[in-house]
Amino acid sequence: MAEILYFTELQGLPVLDVRGRRIGRVRDAALVPVVHPARIDRFLVGGGYAWLTVRHDQIASISLQGIRLADEQLTPYHSDEYMLRIGRDLLDQQIIDVNGRKVVRVNDVTFEIRNGNGHGGNGHAGNGHANGGNGRTMLYILEVDVGIRSIFRRLLQGVLRPRWIRSLQRAISPNSIRWEFCNIVEADPQRRLRLNISHEKLEKMHPADLADIVEELGPAEREAIFETINEGVAADALSEVHPKMQASILEALEPERAANIVEEMAPDQAANALGELEESTSEEILDEMEVAPESEVRELLEFPEDTAGGMMNTEYIALHEGATVEDAMAALKGNEEQLESLNALFLVDSEGRLTGAVPLARLFIASGVTPLKQLTSETLISAMVDEKQEEITELFDKYNLLALPVVDEERHLAGVITADDIISVLRHK
């Protein structure tokens, strides 16, 4: 079993020179992530009027009794932006538990003691000093502690001996997160770069989970995430957060970055998000967008938010009423990005007027030459662009709809409202 040491035990440990004389106590410890993501690279030692820096390769051994040095060529401590200090930058800070998909507060940190060959010891750090065959010992972050046990440990540190605290804490269930599942949020972009902080793990999360995390963070941390994650992921997550928070996030970003994210959103969701902003801010973002998505979003912004026109999406597939199943399949292949949210195809006449709706499932039980007219729903339910949100919700409830086409006064197909849009409206009420 690997030897472990808690940061609350490390902080305050005496540091002894090669002759066993105390030169100070540990005040903090630091990673240098660009060098190694988990190894403690520096120990900051307080003694006299200034702090000293001890490199990881100057340590001979570590135990609950103290740290013994193998080298006394120490240097004064100078602030280094490449350092992630445990006590200053991690303890009592919020981090993201990527595995548990939540924001947590760090109460303590658990280290694994390894000898110079990279192997752990044989238990908890005790009276003897842990070291390897080459006389060097290193600390690696194993996990961060977020539960009651770590709070208990901190409260008793300095009151009882560490061995007694360890014995008493066994009655409390541990609650910790492996270091590889921790994601640090750093607001300063330059410091993010120096600390080698990446949000790749966040990009693999479900957008709804990422949105929940974003809503728990402060404004600066939210901005930091949306500045760095993939634009498509950012768009999906932004679509899931509350409209007021969408506005707050977009306002904080540079217009070009905000525009790149908004372009990745469905037009109706983009319009809803921009509709929450001051007109001048919305215009700045729209001016940075590509022409095609910008025109779609501007068109939707003309409709009041609480009407069918304000709820509808302009991304849909419409075919001429004389089309066949084979034509429909070709259209689907050409619009693969819509397949995830598509429930029906729509038929229009030569003037673009809505004449029918074909549930997607019916395409797969018909031959390629079958006219789509033969597969349309028996009753065509549609809504006018100026119908109110409450009326739209009632239509979905009454007819158990998955998609509702929206038409103008001349019955030209203007857009589609999906069940997801209705759920979003109800969720944010």
C-alpha positions in Angstrom: 0.0 0.0 0.0 1.3 3.4 -1.0 2.5 5.8 1.7 0.3 8.9 1.9 0.6 12.4 3.4 -2.0 15.1 3.6 -1.3 18.7 2.8 -2.6 19.7 6.3 0.2 17.4 7.7 2.8 18.7 5.2 2.1 22.3 6.0 4.2 23.2 9.1 6.5 20.1 8.9 10.0 21.0 10.1 12.7 20.9 7.3 16.1 19.5 8.4 19.4 20.0 6.8 21.9 17.2 6.1 23.1 17.3 9.7 19.6 17.2 11.1 19.3 20.9 12.1 16.0 22.6 11.5 16.1 25.4 9.0 12.4 26.2 8.9 8.9 24.8 8.3 7.0 24.0 5.2 4.6 26.9 4.3 3.4 25.7 0.9 4.2 23.3 -1.9 3.8 23.8 -5.6 3.4 21.9 -8.9 4.9 23.1 -12.1 2.4 21.6 -14.5 4.4 22.3 -17.6 7.1 20.0 -16.1 4.9 17.3 -14.5 1.1 17.4 -13.9 1.2 15.7 -10.5 4.6 15.8 -8.9 5.4 18.4 -6.3 8.2 20.4 -7.8 8.9 23.0 -5.1 8.6 23.2 -1.3 8.4 26.7 0.1 10.1 26.8 3.5 9.6 29.7 6.0 12.5 30.4 8.3 13.7 33.8 9.5 12.6 36.8 7.5 12.2 35.2 4.1 11.0 32.0 2.5 13.3 29.6 0.8 12.7 27.3 -2.1 13.5 23.5 -2.0 13.5 21.6 -5.2 12.0 18.2 -5.4 15.4 16.6 -6.2 16.9 18.1 -3.0 14.7 16.0 -0.7 16.2 13.0 0.9 13.2 11.8 2.9 9.7 12.7 4.1 7.8 11.6 7.1 5.4 12.9 9.7 8.5 13.9 11.7 9.8 16.2 9.0 11.6 16.6 5.7 15.3 15.9 5.5 17.3 17.5 2.8 20.1 15.9 0.7 21.3 19.2 -0.6 21.5 22.6 1.2 22.0 24.8 -1.9 18.6 26.6 -1.4 17.5 29.8 -3.0 15.1 32.6 -1.8 11.5 32.2 -2.9 10.4 34.3 -5.8 6.8 34.3 -7.1 6.6 32.2 -10.2 3.6 32.2 -12.5 4.4 28.7 -13.6 3.8 27.4 -10.1 0.5 26.0 -8.9 0.7 26.5 -5.2 -1.4 24.0 -3.2 -2.1 26.2 -0.2 -2.7 29.4 -2.2 -4.2 28.2 -5.5 -6.0 24.9 -4.6 -6.9 24.8 -1.0 -10.4 26.3 -0.3 -10.9 26.9 -4.0 -13.6 25.6 -6.3 -12.6 23.0 -8.9 -14.6 20.8 -11.3 -15.0 17.1 -10.6 -15.2 15.9 -14.2 -16.1 12.4 -13.3 -18.9 13.4 -10.9 -19.9 16.3 -13.1 -20.1 18.9 -10.3 -18.3 21.8 -8.7 -16.6 21.1 -5.4 -14.6 22.9 -2.8 -11.1 21.6 -1.9 -10.6 21.0 1.8 -7.3 19.1 1.7 -5.0 17.3 -0.7 -3.7 13.7 -0.4 -0.2 13.0 -1.6 1.5 9.7 -2.4 5.1 9.4 -1.2 7.3 7.7 -3.8 10.9 6.9 -3.8 13.3 7.9 -6.6 12.3 4.9 -8.7 8.7 6.0 -8.8 7.4 3.4 -6.4 5.3 4.0 -3.3 6.1 3.0 0.2 4.4 0.5 2.4 1.8 2.4 4.3 1.0 5.8 5.9 3.9 8.0 6.7 5.0 7.1 10.2 8.0 7.6 12.4 10.6 6.4 9.9 11.6 8.4 6.9 10.4 7.1 3.5 13.1 7.1 0.8 14.3 5.1 -2.1 17.4 3.3 -2.9 18.9 6.5 -4.5 18.2 8.5 -1.3 15.4 10.7 -2.9 11.7 10.9 -2.0 9.1 12.7 -4.1 5.5 13.7 -3.5 2.7 13.2 -6.1 -0.8 14.5 -5.8 -3.1 11.5 -5.5 -6.5 13.1 -4.9 -8.2 16.1 -3.5 -10.4 15.8 -0.4 -13.8 17.4 -0.4 -15.8 15.7 2.4 -16.4 15.9 6.1 -13.3 13.8 6.9 -11.0 16.4 5.4 -12.8 19.2 7.4 -12.4 17.1 10.6 -8.7 16.6 9.8 -8.1 20.4 9.3 -10.0 21.3 12.5 -7.9 19.0 14.6 -4.5 19.7 13.0 -2.3 21.3 15.6 -4.6 20.2 18.4 -3.9 16.5 18.3 -1.0 14.5 16.9 -1.3 13.5 13.2 -1.3 9.8 14.1 -4.2 10.3 16.5 -6.1 12.3 13.9 -5.6 9.6 11.3 -6.9 7.0 13.8 -10.0 9.0 14.7 -10.9 9.9 11.1 -11.4 6.3 10.2 -14.9 6.5 11.6 -15.8 9.0 8.8 -16.3 7.9 5.2 -13.7 9.5 2.8 -14.9 11.7 0.0 -12.2 12.5 -2.5 -11.6 12.9 -6.2 -8.7 11.4 -8.1 -6.4 14.2 -9.3 -6.8 13.1 -13.0 -10.5 13.9 -12.7 -10.0 17.4 -11.4 -10.2 20.4 -13.6 -9.0 23.8 -12.4 -10.6 26.9 -13.6 -8.2 29.9 -14.0 -9.7 33.3 -15.1 -6.3 34.8 -16.2 -5.6 33.6 -19.8 -1.8 34.1 -19.5 -1.8 32.1 -16.2 -3.9 29.3 -17.8 -1.2 29.0 -20.5 1.7 29.0 -17.9 -0.1 26.4 -15.7 -0.9 24.2 -18.8 -4.6 24.2 -17.8 -6.7 22.4 -20.4 -10.5 22.0 -20.6 -10.4 18.9 -22.9 -12.2 16.8 -20.2 -15.0 19.3 -20.0 -15.5 19.1 -23.8 -16.3 15.4 -23.5 -19.1 16.0 -21.0 -22.8 16.1 -22.0 -23.8 19.7 -22.7 -26.5 19.6 -20.0 -23.9 18.5 -17.3 -21.5 21.2 -18.5 -24.3 23.8 -18.3 -25.0 22.7 -14.7 -21.4 23.2 -13.8 -21.2 26.6 -15.5 -24.2 27.8 -13.5 -22.4 26.9 -10.2 -19.3 29.0 -11.1 -18.7 32.7 -10.6 -18.7 35.1 -13.6 -14.9 35.1 -14.1 -14.7 31.3 -14.1 -17.7 31.0 -16.5 -16.0 33.4 -18.9 -12.7 31.4 -18.6 -14.4 28.2 -19.7 -16.3 29.8 -22.6 -13.1 31.5 -23.8 -11.2 28.2 -24.1 -13.5 25.3 -24.9 -14.4 24.2 -28.4 -16.9 26.5 -30.0 -19.4 23.7 -30.8 -19.3 22.5 -27.3 -19.6 26.0 -26.0 -22.7 26.5 -28.2 -24.3 23.3 -26.9 -23.7 24.2 -23.3 -24.8 27.8 -23.7 -28.1 26.6 -25.2 -28.7 24.7 -21.9 -28.1 27.5 -19.4 -30.8 30.0 -18.3 -31.4 32.9 -20.7 -30.2 35.5 -18.3 -27.0 33.7 -17.8 -26.6 33.3 -21.5 -26.6 37.0 -21.8 -24.1 37.4 -19.0 -21.7 35.0 -20.6 -22.0 36.6 -24.1 -21.5 40.1 -22.7 -18.3 39.0 -21.0 -16.7 37.6 -24.2 -15.1 39.4 -27.0 -17.6 40.0 -29.8 -15.6 37.9 -32.2 -15.5 34.9 -29.8 -19.2 35.4 -28.9 -20.1 35.4 -32.6 -18.2 32.2 -33.3 -20.1 30.5 -30.5 -23.5 31.9 -31.6 -22.9 30.7 -35.2 -22.7 27.1 -33.9 -26.1 27.4 -32.1 -29.5 26.6 -33.7 -30.9 29.9 -35.2 -33.8 30.0 -32.8 -31.5 29.4 -29.7 -29.1 32.0 -31.0 -31.9 34.6 -31.5 -33.2 33.9 -28.0 -29.7 34.4 -26.5 -29.1 37.6 -28.4 -32.6 38.8 -27.6 -31.6 39.0 -23.9 -28.7 41.4 -24.6 -28.6 45.2 -25.0 -29.3 46.1 -28.6 -25.8 47.6 -29.0 -24.1 44.4 -27.7 -26.3 42.2 -29.9 -25.4 44.3 -32.9 -21.6 44.0 -32.2 -21.9 40.2 -32.1 -24.1 40.0 -35.2 -21.7 42.2 -37.1 -18.9 39.6 -36.4 -21.0 36.7 -37.7 -20.9 35.1 -41.1 -23.6 36.4 -43.5 -25.8 33.3 -43.7 -26.3 32.6 -40.0 -26.5 36.3 -39.3 -29.4 36.8 -41.7 -31.3 33.9 -40.2 -30.8 35.1 -36.7 -31.8 38.7 -37.6 -35.0 37.4 -39.2 -35.9 35.6 -36.0 -35.1 38.6 -33.9 -37.9 40.4 -35.6 -40.5 38.2 -33.9 -41.6 38.7 -30.3 -40.0 36.1 -28.1 -43.3 34.8 -26.8 -44.8 34.0 -30.2 -44.4 31.0 -32.6 -42.1 33.2 -34.7 -39.8 33.8 -31.8 -39.8 30.1 -30.8 -39.3 28.5 -34.2 -36.2 27.2 -35.8 -35.4 27.9 -39.4 -33.4 24.7 -39.9 -35.7 22.1 -41.4 -36.1 20.0 -44.6 -38.8 20.9 -47.0 -39.4 19.1 -50.3 -41.8 19.6 -53.2 -45.1 17.8 -52.7 -44.3 15.7 -55.8 -41.1 14.2 -54.2 -40.6 10.5 -53.5 -39.0 8.6 -50.6 -35.8 8.4 -52.7 -35.7 12.2 -52.9 -36.3 12.4 -49.1 -33.4 10.0 -48.4 -31.1 12.1 -50.6 -32.1 15.2 -48.7 -31.4 13.6 -45.3 -27.9 12.5 -46.4 -27.2 16.1 -47.5 -28.3 17.5 -44.1 -26.7 15.0 -41.6 -26.2 17.7 -39.0 -29.9 18.1 -38.6 -30.7 14.4 -38.1 -30.3 14.5 -34.3 -33.2 16.9 -33.9 -35.3 16.0 -37.0 -38.7 14.4 -36.5 -40.5 15.1 -39.8 -40.1 16.3 -43.3 -42.4 19.0 -44.8 -44.0 19.2 -48.2 -44.6 22.5 -50.0 -46.2 23.5 -53.3 -44.5 25.4 -56.0 -45.2 28.7 -54.1 -43.6 27.4 -50.9 -47.0 26.9 -49.1 -47.2 24.1 -46.6 -49.2 21.1 -47.9 -48.1 18.2 -45.6 -45.8 16.7 -43.0 -44.2 13.3 -43.2 -43.1 11.6 -39.9 -39.5 10.4 -40.4 -40.2 6.9 -39.3 -42.6 6.3 -42.2 -39.7 6.7 -44.7 -38.1 3.5 -43.6 -41.1 1.3 -44.3 -41.7 2.5 -47.8 -40.1 1.8 -51.1 -37.9 4.5 -52.8 -40.5 5.2 -55.5 -43.3 5.9 -53.0 -44.7 9.5 -53.3 -44.2 11.3 -50.0 -47.9 12.5 -50.3 -48.9 9.0 -49.5 -47.0 9.1 -46.2 -48.2 12.4 -44.8 -49.9 12.7 -41.4 -53.7 12.4 -41.6 -54.2 15.8 -40.0 -51.8 18.6 -40.7 -51.4 20.7 -37.6 -49.6 24.1 -38.0 -49.3 27.4 -36.2 -49.2 31.0 -37.4 -46.1 33.0 -36.7 -47.9 35.4 -34.4 -49.6 32.7 -32.2 -48.7 33.1 -28.5 -46.5 30.8 -26.6 -49.4 29.5 -24.5 -51.3 28.4 -27.5 -48.3 26.6 -29.0 -47.8 24.7 -25.7 -51.5 23.7 -25.8 -51.1 22.3 -29.3 -48.2 20.2 -28.4 -50.0 18.9 -25.4 -53.3 18.2 -27.2 -51.9 16.5 -30.2 -48.8 14.9 -28.6 -46.6 16.6 -31.2 -42.9 16.2 -31.7 -42.7 19.0 -34.3 -45.0 21.8 -35.3 -44.6 23.7 -38.6 -45.0 27.5 -38.4 -46.5 29.4 -41.4 -47.2 33.0 -42.3 -50.5 34.5 -43.4 -50.2 33.0 -46.9 -49.3 29.6 -45.4 -45.6 29.8 -46.5 -43.5 27.6 -44.3 -41.5 29.9 -42.1 -40.0 27.5 -39.5 -40.5 24.6 -37.1 -41.0 24.3 -33.4 -39.8 21.1 -31.7 -40.8 19.4 -28.5 -37.3 20.3 -27.2 -38.2 24.0 -27.7 -41.3 23.6 -25.6 -39.4 21.8 -22.8 -36.9 24.6 -22.8 -39.6 27.2 -22.4 -41.3 25.3 -19.6 -38.0 24.8 -17.8 -37.0 28.4 -17.9 -40.4 29.7 -16.8 
